[in-house]
Amino acid sequence: MAEVPDELIRLERSAEEDRAKLAGLTGDDYDAQLRRWRAASEAVQAAVTAHAGATGASRYELEQAVKRAVRHAQEDPVVE
């Protein structure tokens, strides 16, 4: 698979950050953050689908590469 576009990595990272913010929230705060996370996740899915369609890449493989790229960056202590 070719290199994962930075825009897809940025979108996935943003969605993961929104997901992490759910921890400890309850009630209306939780519901509002859940909506933000879902919107961010939908943006990632739409961008992956569009990129895969435009390049002929496997959508599944592209999505997995994006997730691996974000997880790998988060495991690198120098990145933080």
Secondary structure, DSSP 4 states (H G I P E B T S, - for coil): -PPPPHHHHHHHHHHHHHHHTTTT--HHHHHHHHHHHHHHHHHHHHHHHHHHHHHT--HHHHHHHHHHHHHHHHH-TTT-
